[in-house]
Amino acid sequence: MVCDDDLHVIETVGLVAREEGYEVISAEDGTEGLRLAREQHPDLLFLDVMMGETDGLEVCKALKADPATHHIYVILLTAMGQSSDAEKGYCAGADEYLTKPYAPRFLRKRLHEILDT
């Protein structure tokens, strides 16, 4: 699953995942992302931090606090690259913290490492 308010990110991350044979669900804001994650239970969620009403940190905290969704592997994919930003992400429960721009080759590698086990 990809949750980002930037359609370009949704398209590029989604394309990489589909090319590798994975099904992709997408959401354009945190509220929709949280709802879809609770309904669909994706194995992996690429989640932007800075989004409108409900930001990615709130979504991550809610998913990790819920026994029904705490297993979802959350990768925060964000432009916020300070170490204090990453610390906030990990405190929210993120499994990984990646900064934009990202290398599609790295995303492919991580998809397989996480989902093919």
Summary of the structure (lengths in Angstrom):
residues: 117
radius of gyration: 12.7
end to end distance: 17.6
largest distance: 34.9
contacts: 362
relative contact order: 0.18
helix: 47%
strand: 15%
